[in-house]
């Protein structure tokens, strides 16, 4: 049987992407939370009010989809903000359904849903949490669910179900965290330790073919640690000594990352013992203790001297208390977020969401099915910007819905009563953290869960209707997603590259300006690498679209490659300037000028 990598080389990109799945260890703590998320539904069934448990189970399901690895504090925003948005959307949707009188509305409801989709879609383009909020606001479409509870009660039950899962996320200990208490920053510690391990991985890969992948892994680890430490807090600054110590250890990793990147840029062979220091630091972060003795230095060039100096400074930071409170790590202002909302990429995505919502609502109202809300609700999930290429989404949705409907049909034949359905919901909740690794599997699990909730809400099984509505939604999204809209396509890729190029130029200017101190250099380097990673993600998604869409981002990879070479070279130049106390060596200056010219030429091509 051909391996996935071999298939990927033989199949077109849009089809190969649909067969690709994420890998990793099973998040058993998230699996446990997903199973326990069905407790409110079980309580409602035992109290002989199963319809009251349906909104709560729906809120828990959507929160479970957003329940990703990370710190407890960052999960407050990741799970809580979308839940509040969904609750408000559900309340508003109930009012709109009541105003429509329960009959067909081929003008009012499509117009309202289209306007909501325009705003929610534009907001969704700014990031993953905003995307989840924009999607759950459009749970307004689910207002047509025929439940006996009034709208405000449904909204509160929805919020309670999501809040229950968030409570489980905050209270239950993480693996390996038993005995330390539930609030001991275990998620944050794991994220910071992963940074030091990524430094060791990059050093191990220097001089080999895996150096570029190691640098990308280090950048991703720094991003995840930054997000883990940037969660909401009651005070402006961290108040506990443990948190201040963790922030100091995260800051101590920046010079190590810079030195490791410079060594990877230079190539060559490094001694095996060079990875021992970062690995000791990673173990010390996990144990929340001192790092102990480090390996003897190997100061043969500027890169190794920078690495040794960074290790010594990190060891000193590990062995002394951190008394300076950290500032906020998330520097994005509300103004910059609003600019991204109304940027060309935000407007383009918002317009497509609006068209999908309005069109699917018109079709659903015209068909006048009992489950008319399924069609627009499905289009909302399908058109999300962070679920991969459009063709892959549609294909996975169709296959996953068919499989899920078949599984539920078999379940309905084999079991009867409410308790087996509650058990099915609990099982689906437990499977969600693993199922999110592939959209088709996630769709199958969600389909079984939703059909179970439909029956618990007092309606007959609707497997066939669910499949038909999903296929109609797939056709709608596929059509609207490829409509030629006013303006040039590929705005998402262009906007991501704009951000990456701007961040790279700011980083270069800061390093070369001898009058500036370098206290802000780490933040600029982080911004540059993070923007580059976001641009590469946008390029990869666009390249896996159908050819008529993929061609609009042709040539973007050359720009991203030029940005990457410029940032890596700038990092190497920064290390040279720090350890020579003189002007930049001629070979480095020539390479930097070459990469700047290369970026200008590559950037001029997509701009035409």
C-alpha positions as CSV (number, residue, x, y, z in Angstrom):
1,X,0.0,0.0,0.0
2,X,1.5,3.4,-0.9
3,X,2.6,5.6,2.0
4,X,1.0,9.0,2.5
5,X,4.1,10.8,1.3
6,X,4.1,8.7,-1.9
7,X,0.4,9.4,-2.4
8,X,1.0,13.1,-1.9
9,X,3.5,13.1,-4.8
10,X,1.1,11.4,-7.2
11,X,-2.2,13.1,-6.3
12,X,-3.1,16.8,-7.0
13,X,-2.6,19.0,-4.0
14,X,-6.3,19.6,-3.4
15,X,-6.9,15.9,-3.1
16,X,-3.7,15.0,-1.2
17,X,-4.6,17.5,1.4
18,X,-7.9,15.8,2.1
19,X,-6.0,12.5,2.9
20,X,-3.6,14.2,5.3
21,X,-4.1,14.0,9.1
22,X,-2.4,15.5,12.1
23,X,-0.4,13.1,14.3
24,X,0.6,13.1,17.9
25,X,-0.1,11.5,21.3
26,X,-3.6,11.0,22.5
27,X,-4.6,13.9,24.8
28,X,-6.1,11.7,27.5
29,X,-7.0,14.7,29.7
30,X,-9.0,16.3,26.9
31,X,-10.7,12.9,26.2
32,X,-11.8,12.7,29.9
33,X,-13.1,16.2,29.7
34,X,-15.0,15.5,26.6
35,X,-16.7,12.4,28.2
36,X,-17.6,14.4,31.3
37,X,-19.1,17.2,29.2
38,X,-22.2,15.0,28.9
39,X,-22.9,15.2,32.6
40,X,-25.4,18.2,32.3
41,X,-27.2,16.3,29.6
42,X,-27.4,13.2,31.8
43,X,-28.8,15.3,34.6
44,X,-31.5,16.7,32.4
45,X,-32.5,13.2,31.1
46,X,-32.6,11.8,34.7
47,X,-34.8,14.8,35.6
48,X,-37.1,14.0,32.7
49,X,-36.3,17.2,30.9
50,X,-34.0,16.0,28.0
51,X,-34.8,19.0,25.9
52,X,-33.2,21.3,28.5
53,X,-30.0,19.3,28.1
54,X,-29.8,19.7,24.4
55,X,-28.6,23.4,24.4
56,X,-26.1,22.6,27.2
57,X,-24.7,19.6,25.2
58,X,-24.5,21.8,22.1
59,X,-22.5,24.4,24.0
60,X,-20.2,21.7,25.5
61,X,-19.7,20.2,22.0
62,X,-18.6,23.5,20.4
63,X,-16.4,24.2,23.4
64,X,-14.9,20.8,23.0
65,X,-14.0,21.5,19.4
66,X,-12.1,24.6,20.7
67,X,-10.4,22.7,23.6
68,X,-6.8,22.5,22.3
69,X,-3.5,22.0,24.2
70,X,-2.2,24.9,26.1
71,X,-2.3,26.6,29.4
72,X,-5.3,26.9,31.6
73,X,-5.3,30.7,31.5
74,X,-5.2,30.8,27.7
75,X,-8.1,28.4,27.6
76,X,-10.4,31.0,29.3
77,X,-10.3,33.1,26.1
78,X,-10.1,30.1,23.7
79,X,-13.3,28.4,25.2
80,X,-15.0,31.2,27.0
81,X,-15.2,34.0,24.5
82,X,-16.7,31.8,21.7
83,X,-19.2,30.5,24.2
84,X,-20.4,34.0,25.1
85,X,-20.6,34.9,21.5
86,X,-22.6,31.7,20.7
87,X,-25.0,32.4,23.6
88,X,-25.6,35.9,22.4
89,X,-26.2,34.6,18.9
90,X,-28.6,32.0,20.0
91,X,-30.6,34.6,22.0
92,X,-30.7,36.9,19.0
93,X,-31.7,34.1,16.7
94,X,-34.6,33.1,18.8
95,X,-35.9,36.6,18.7
96,X,-35.5,36.7,14.9
97,X,-37.3,33.4,14.5
98,X,-40.2,34.7,16.7
99,X,-40.4,37.8,14.6
100,X,-40.6,35.8,11.4
101,X,-43.6,34.0,12.8
102,X,-42.3,30.5,12.1
103,X,-43.2,30.7,8.4
104,X,-41.2,31.1,5.3
105,X,-39.1,34.2,5.1
106,X,-37.3,34.5,1.7
107,X,-36.2,38.1,2.3
108,X,-35.9,39.1,6.0
109,X,-34.0,36.1,7.5
110,X,-31.6,35.7,4.5
111,X,-30.9,39.5,4.7
112,X,-30.3,39.4,8.4
113,X,-28.1,36.3,8.3
114,X,-26.2,37.8,5.4
115,X,-25.4,40.9,7.4
116,X,-24.4,38.9,10.4
117,X,-22.2,36.7,8.2
118,X,-20.5,39.7,6.7
119,X,-19.5,41.1,10.2
120,X,-18.7,37.7,11.7
121,X,-16.7,36.6,8.7
122,X,-14.6,39.8,8.7
123,X,-13.9,39.3,12.4
124,X,-13.1,35.6,11.9
125,X,-10.2,36.5,9.6
126,X,-8.2,38.0,12.4
127,X,-7.2,34.8,14.3
128,X,-8.4,31.4,15.6
129,X,-10.2,32.7,18.7
130,X,-12.0,35.4,16.6
131,X,-12.8,32.7,14.1
132,X,-14.5,30.6,16.8
133,X,-16.4,33.6,18.1
134,X,-17.6,34.5,14.6
135,X,-18.7,31.0,14.0
136,X,-20.6,30.6,17.2
137,X,-22.3,34.0,16.8
138,X,-23.9,32.4,13.8
139,X,-25.4,29.7,16.1
140,X,-28.2,32.3,15.6
141,X,-29.1,30.0,12.7
142,X,-29.9,27.2,15.1
143,X,-32.8,29.3,16.6
144,X,-35.2,27.2,14.5
145,X,-34.5,24.1,16.7
146,X,-38.0,23.3,18.0
147,X,-37.4,23.1,21.7
148,X,-39.9,24.0,24.4
149,X,-37.6,26.3,26.3
150,X,-37.8,30.0,25.6
151,X,-34.9,31.8,24.0
152,X,-33.2,33.3,27.1
153,X,-33.3,29.9,28.8
154,X,-31.7,28.3,25.8
155,X,-28.9,30.9,25.7
156,X,-28.2,30.3,29.4
157,X,-28.2,26.6,29.0
158,X,-25.9,26.9,26.1
159,X,-23.5,29.0,28.1
160,X,-23.8,26.7,31.1
161,X,-22.8,23.7,28.9
162,X,-19.7,25.5,27.6
163,X,-19.0,26.8,31.1
164,X,-19.0,23.3,32.5
165,X,-16.4,22.1,30.0
166,X,-14.3,25.2,30.8
167,X,-14.6,24.5,34.5
168,X,-13.3,20.9,33.9
169,X,-10.4,22.4,31.9
170,X,-9.5,24.7,34.8
171,X,-10.0,22.2,37.7
172,X,-8.9,18.8,36.4
173,X,-5.1,18.2,36.7
174,X,-3.0,17.7,33.6
175,X,-1.0,14.4,33.1
176,X,2.0,14.5,35.4
177,X,0.6,17.4,37.4
178,X,-0.9,15.3,40.2
179,X,0.3,16.3,43.6
180,X,1.2,19.8,42.5
181,X,-2.2,21.3,42.8
182,X,-4.6,22.2,39.9
183,X,-3.2,25.7,39.4
184,X,0.5,25.2,39.3
185,X,1.1,26.6,35.8
186,X,1.7,23.1,34.4
187,X,0.6,24.0,30.9
188,X,2.8,27.1,30.9
189,X,5.8,25.2,32.3
190,X,5.4,22.5,29.6
191,X,5.3,25.2,26.8
192,X,8.4,26.9,28.1
193,X,10.2,23.6,28.5
194,X,9.3,22.7,24.9
195,X,11.2,25.9,23.8
196,X,14.5,24.7,25.4
197,X,13.9,21.2,23.8
198,X,13.4,22.8,20.4
199,X,16.7,24.7,20.9
200,X,18.4,21.4,21.5
201,X,16.6,19.9,18.5
202,X,17.9,22.7,16.2
203,X,21.4,22.4,17.5
204,X,21.3,18.7,16.9
205,X,20.2,19.3,13.3
206,X,22.8,21.9,12.5
207,X,24.8,21.0,9.4
208,X,22.1,18.4,8.3
209,X,19.0,18.4,6.1
210,X,16.8,18.9,9.1
211,X,18.1,22.3,10.1
212,X,15.3,24.2,8.4
213,X,12.6,22.1,10.0
214,X,14.4,22.4,13.4
215,X,14.3,26.2,13.1
216,X,10.6,26.1,12.2
217,X,9.9,23.9,15.2
218,X,11.7,26.3,17.4
219,X,9.7,29.2,16.1
220,X,6.5,27.3,16.7
221,X,7.5,26.4,20.2
222,X,8.2,30.1,21.0
223,X,4.8,31.0,19.6
224,X,3.1,28.4,21.7
225,X,4.9,29.5,24.9
226,X,4.1,33.1,24.1
227,X,0.4,32.3,23.8
228,X,0.5,30.1,27.0
229,X,1.9,33.0,29.0
230,X,-0.3,35.6,27.5
231,X,-3.6,34.4,28.9
232,X,-5.9,36.8,30.8
233,X,-5.1,37.6,34.4
234,X,-6.9,39.7,37.1
235,X,-3.9,42.0,37.6
236,X,-1.8,43.8,35.1
237,X,1.4,41.9,36.2
238,X,1.9,38.4,37.5
239,X,1.6,38.4,41.3
240,X,3.1,34.9,42.1
241,X,6.8,34.2,42.4
242,X,6.3,31.0,40.4
243,X,4.8,32.9,37.5
244,X,7.5,35.6,37.5
245,X,10.1,32.9,37.6
246,X,8.5,31.2,34.6
247,X,8.4,34.4,32.6
248,X,12.1,35.0,33.4
249,X,13.0,31.5,32.1
250,X,11.0,32.1,29.0
251,X,12.9,35.4,28.4
252,X,16.2,33.6,29.0
253,X,15.4,31.3,26.0
254,X,15.5,34.2,23.5
255,X,19.3,34.6,23.4
256,X,19.6,30.8,23.1
257,X,17.2,30.7,20.2
258,X,19.1,33.5,18.5
259,X,22.4,31.8,18.9
260,X,21.1,28.4,17.7
261,X,19.5,30.1,14.6
262,X,22.9,31.8,13.8
263,X,24.7,28.4,14.1
264,X,22.1,26.7,11.9
265,X,22.5,29.5,9.3
266,X,26.3,29.1,9.4
267,X,26.1,25.3,9.1
268,X,29.2,23.2,10.1
269,X,29.5,20.5,12.6
270,X,28.9,20.9,16.3
271,X,30.0,18.7,19.2
272,X,27.3,16.3,20.5
273,X,27.6,17.6,24.1
274,X,26.3,21.0,22.9
275,X,22.7,19.9,23.3
276,X,23.1,18.9,27.0
277,X,22.7,22.5,28.3
278,X,19.3,23.3,26.7
279,X,18.0,19.8,27.7
280,X,19.1,20.4,31.3
281,X,17.3,23.8,31.2
282,X,14.1,22.1,29.9
283,X,14.2,19.5,32.7
284,X,14.7,22.4,35.2
285,X,11.6,24.2,33.9
286,X,9.5,21.1,34.3
287,X,10.8,20.5,37.8
288,X,10.6,24.2,38.7
289,X,14.1,23.9,40.1
290,X,17.7,24.9,39.4
291,X,19.4,23.7,36.2
292,X,22.6,22.3,37.8
293,X,26.0,22.1,36.2
294,X,26.3,22.7,32.5
295,X,28.7,21.3,30.0
296,X,32.1,23.0,29.4
297,X,32.0,25.8,26.8
298,X,33.3,25.5,23.3
299,X,34.1,29.1,22.3
300,X,35.6,28.7,18.8
301,X,33.5,31.3,16.9
302,X,31.0,34.0,17.4
303,X,28.0,31.7,17.2
304,X,29.4,29.3,19.8
305,X,30.4,32.2,22.0
306,X,26.9,33.6,21.8
307,X,25.4,30.2,22.7
308,X,27.8,29.8,25.7
309,X,27.0,33.3,27.0
310,X,23.3,32.6,26.6
311,X,23.6,29.4,28.5
312,X,25.4,31.1,31.3
313,X,22.9,33.9,31.5
314,X,20.1,31.4,31.5
315,X,21.7,29.4,34.3
316,X,22.0,32.6,36.3
317,X,18.3,33.4,35.7
318,X,17.4,29.8,36.8
319,X,19.3,30.0,40.0
320,X,18.1,33.4,41.3
321,X,14.6,34.6,42.1
322,X,12.8,36.6,39.5
323,X,11.7,39.8,41.3
324,X,10.8,41.9,38.2
325,X,7.2,41.4,37.2
326,X,6.7,40.7,33.5
327,X,4.7,43.0,31.3
328,X,2.0,41.9,28.9
329,X,3.3,39.6,26.1
330,X,0.5,40.3,23.7
331,X,1.2,43.7,22.1
332,X,-1.6,43.7,19.5
333,X,-3.8,46.8,20.0
334,X,-7.5,47.0,19.3
335,X,-6.8,49.4,16.5
336,X,-4.6,46.9,14.7
337,X,-7.3,44.2,15.1
338,X,-9.9,46.6,13.6
339,X,-7.6,47.3,10.7
340,X,-7.3,43.6,10.0
341,X,-11.1,43.2,10.2
342,X,-11.6,45.8,7.5
343,X,-8.6,44.9,5.4
344,X,-9.0,43.5,1.9
345,X,-8.6,39.9,3.2
346,X,-11.2,40.5,5.9
347,X,-13.7,42.1,3.5
348,X,-13.2,39.3,1.0
349,X,-13.8,36.5,3.6
350,X,-16.7,38.4,5.2
351,X,-18.4,38.8,1.8
352,X,-18.1,35.1,1.1
353,X,-19.5,34.2,4.5
354,X,-22.4,36.6,3.9
355,X,-23.2,35.1,0.5
356,X,-23.0,31.6,1.9
357,X,-25.3,32.4,4.8
358,X,-27.8,34.3,2.7
359,X,-27.9,31.7,-0.1
360,X,-28.2,28.7,2.2
361,X,-31.0,30.4,4.2
362,X,-33.0,31.2,1.1
363,X,-32.7,27.6,-0.1
364,X,-33.6,26.3,3.4
365,X,-36.6,28.5,3.7
366,X,-37.7,27.7,0.2
367,X,-37.5,23.9,0.9
368,X,-39.3,24.5,4.2
369,X,-37.7,21.5,5.9
370,X,-38.3,20.9,9.6
371,X,-34.6,21.2,10.1
372,X,-34.1,24.2,7.9
373,X,-31.4,25.6,10.2
374,X,-29.0,22.7,9.4
375,X,-28.3,24.0,5.9
376,X,-27.0,27.5,6.9
377,X,-25.4,26.2,10.1
378,X,-23.4,23.7,8.0
379,X,-22.3,26.4,5.5
380,X,-21.0,28.5,8.4
381,X,-18.7,25.7,9.6
382,X,-17.6,24.8,6.0
383,X,-16.6,28.3,5.2
384,X,-14.4,28.8,8.3
385,X,-10.9,30.1,7.3
386,X,-8.9,27.8,9.6
387,X,-10.2,24.4,8.4
388,X,-8.0,24.1,5.4
389,X,-8.6,24.4,1.6
390,X,-12.2,24.8,0.4
391,X,-12.2,21.6,-1.8
392,X,-10.7,19.5,1.0
393,X,-13.3,20.9,3.5
394,X,-16.2,20.1,1.2
395,X,-15.0,16.6,0.4
396,X,-14.3,15.7,4.0
397,X,-17.7,17.1,5.1
398,X,-19.6,15.0,2.6
399,X,-17.8,11.8,3.5
400,X,-17.9,12.5,7.2
401,X,-21.6,13.2,7.2
402,X,-22.4,10.1,5.2
403,X,-20.4,7.9,7.6
404,X,-21.8,9.6,10.7
405,X,-25.4,9.3,9.4
406,X,-24.8,5.6,8.7
407,X,-23.3,5.0,12.2
408,X,-26.3,6.8,13.9
409,X,-28.7,4.8,11.8
410,X,-27.2,1.6,13.0
411,X,-27.3,2.9,16.6
412,X,-31.0,3.8,16.3
413,X,-31.7,0.3,15.1
414,X,-29.8,-1.4,17.9
415,X,-30.7,0.7,20.9
416,X,-33.8,2.6,22.2
417,X,-34.4,5.0,25.0
418,X,-32.6,8.1,26.2
419,X,-29.7,6.7,28.1
420,X,-28.1,5.0,25.1
421,X,-28.3,8.4,23.3
422,X,-26.6,10.1,26.3
423,X,-23.9,7.4,26.2
424,X,-23.4,8.1,22.5
425,X,-23.1,11.9,23.2
426,X,-20.5,11.1,25.9
427,X,-18.6,8.8,23.6
428,X,-18.6,11.4,20.8
429,X,-17.4,14.1,23.3
430,X,-14.5,11.8,24.3
431,X,-13.6,11.3,20.7
432,X,-13.7,14.9,19.7
433,X,-10.1,15.9,20.9
434,X,-8.7,13.1,18.6
435,X,-11.2,13.6,15.8
436,X,-10.2,17.3,15.3
437,X,-7.0,16.0,13.7
438,X,-9.0,15.3,10.5
439,X,-12.0,17.2,9.3
440,X,-13.8,14.1,7.9
441,X,-13.4,12.2,11.2
442,X,-14.5,15.3,13.2
443,X,-17.6,15.7,10.9
444,X,-18.6,12.0,11.5
445,X,-18.3,12.3,15.2
446,X,-20.2,15.6,15.3
447,X,-22.9,14.2,13.0
448,X,-23.6,11.3,15.4
449,X,-23.6,13.7,18.4
450,X,-26.0,16.2,16.7
451,X,-28.4,13.5,15.5
452,X,-28.5,12.1,19.1
453,X,-29.4,15.5,20.4
454,X,-32.2,15.8,17.8
455,X,-33.8,12.7,19.1
456,X,-33.3,13.8,22.7
457,X,-35.0,17.1,21.8
458,X,-38.2,15.1,21.0
459,X,-37.9,14.7,17.2
460,X,-37.7,11.5,15.1
461,X,-34.4,10.3,13.7
462,X,-33.3,12.4,10.8
463,X,-30.2,10.7,9.3
464,X,-31.3,11.0,5.7
465,X,-32.3,14.7,6.1
466,X,-29.0,15.5,7.7
467,X,-27.1,13.9,4.8
468,X,-29.2,15.8,2.2
469,X,-28.8,19.1,3.9
470,X,-25.1,18.7,4.3
471,X,-24.7,17.9,0.6
472,X,-26.7,21.0,-0.3
473,X,-24.4,23.0,2.0
474,X,-21.3,21.5,0.4
475,X,-22.6,22.5,-3.1
476,X,-23.5,26.0,-1.9
477,X,-20.1,26.6,-0.3
478,X,-18.2,25.1,-3.3
479,X,-20.1,27.4,-5.6
480,X,-19.9,30.6,-3.6
481,X,-16.3,29.9,-2.6
482,X,-15.2,30.0,-6.2
483,X,-17.3,32.9,-7.4
484,X,-15.2,35.8,-8.9
485,X,-15.8,38.7,-6.5
486,X,-14.8,42.4,-7.1
487,X,-11.1,42.9,-6.6
488,X,-8.2,40.6,-6.9
489,X,-8.2,37.1,-5.4
490,X,-5.5,35.9,-3.0
491,X,-6.0,38.7,-0.5
492,X,-5.4,36.4,2.5
493,X,-2.0,35.4,1.2
494,X,-1.1,38.9,0.2
495,X,-2.0,40.3,3.6
496,X,0.0,37.6,5.4
497,X,3.0,38.3,3.2
498,X,2.6,42.1,3.7
499,X,2.8,41.5,7.5
500,X,5.8,39.2,7.2
501,X,7.8,41.6,4.9
502,X,7.0,44.5,7.2
503,X,8.1,42.6,10.3
504,X,11.3,41.5,8.6
505,X,12.2,45.0,7.6
506,X,11.6,46.3,11.1
507,X,13.9,43.6,12.5
508,X,16.7,44.4,10.0
509,X,16.5,48.1,10.7
510,X,16.7,47.5,14.5
511,X,19.7,45.3,14.2
512,X,21.6,47.6,11.8
513,X,20.9,50.8,13.7
514,X,23.9,51.1,16.0
515,X,22.3,53.9,18.0
516,X,19.6,51.6,19.2
517,X,19.9,49.3,22.2
518,X,18.9,45.7,21.6
519,X,16.4,45.3,24.5
520,X,13.6,45.0,22.0
521,X,15.4,42.8,19.5
522,X,13.9,39.6,20.8
523,X,10.4,40.9,20.4
524,X,11.1,42.0,16.8
525,X,12.6,38.7,15.9
526,X,9.7,36.8,17.4
527,X,7.3,39.0,15.4
528,X,9.2,38.4,12.2
529,X,9.4,34.6,12.6
530,X,5.7,34.4,13.7
531,X,4.5,36.5,10.8
532,X,6.6,34.3,8.5
533,X,5.0,31.1,9.9
534,X,1.5,32.6,9.4
535,X,2.3,33.5,5.8
536,X,3.6,30.0,5.0
537,X,0.4,28.6,6.5
538,X,-1.7,30.8,4.2
539,X,0.4,29.9,1.2
540,X,0.1,26.2,1.9
541,X,-3.7,26.4,2.2
542,X,-4.0,28.4,-1.0
543,X,-1.7,26.0,-2.9
544,X,-4.0,23.1,-2.0
545,X,-7.1,24.8,-3.4
546,X,-8.5,23.9,-6.8
547,X,-6.3,25.2,-9.7
548,X,-8.5,28.3,-10.5
549,X,-8.1,29.5,-7.0
550,X,-4.5,28.3,-6.3
551,X,-3.1,30.2,-9.3
552,X,-3.9,33.6,-7.6
553,X,-1.1,33.0,-5.1
554,X,1.5,31.7,-7.5
555,X,5.0,33.0,-6.7
556,X,4.2,33.6,-3.0
557,X,6.5,30.8,-1.9
558,X,9.5,32.6,-3.4
559,X,8.6,35.7,-1.4
560,X,8.3,33.6,1.8
561,X,11.7,32.0,1.1
562,X,13.3,35.4,0.6
563,X,11.8,36.6,3.9
564,X,13.1,33.5,5.7
565,X,16.6,33.9,4.3
566,X,16.6,37.6,5.3
567,X,15.5,37.0,8.8
568,X,18.0,34.1,9.3
569,X,20.8,36.2,8.0
570,X,19.8,39.2,10.1
571,X,19.9,36.9,13.2
572,X,23.4,35.8,12.3
573,X,24.4,39.4,11.8
574,X,23.0,40.3,15.2
575,X,25.2,37.6,16.9
576,X,28.2,38.9,15.0
577,X,27.7,42.5,16.1
578,X,27.2,41.4,19.7
579,X,30.4,39.5,19.9
580,X,32.7,41.6,17.7
581,X,31.9,45.0,19.1
582,X,32.8,46.4,15.7
583,X,31.1,46.9,12.3
584,X,29.5,44.0,10.5
585,X,31.9,41.6,8.7
586,X,32.0,42.1,5.0
587,X,30.6,38.6,4.0
588,X,27.6,39.1,6.4
589,X,27.0,42.7,5.1
590,X,27.1,41.5,1.4
591,X,24.7,38.6,2.1
592,X,22.3,40.9,3.9
593,X,22.3,43.3,1.0
594,X,21.8,40.4,-1.4
595,X,18.8,39.1,0.5
596,X,17.2,42.5,0.8
597,X,17.5,43.0,-3.0
598,X,16.2,39.4,-3.5
599,X,13.2,40.2,-1.4
600,X,12.5,43.4,-3.2
601,X,12.5,41.6,-6.6
602,X,10.4,38.7,-5.4
603,X,7.9,41.1,-3.7
604,X,7.5,43.1,-6.9
605,X,6.2,40.1,-8.9
606,X,3.0,39.4,-6.9
607,X,2.4,43.1,-6.6
608,X,1.8,43.5,-10.3
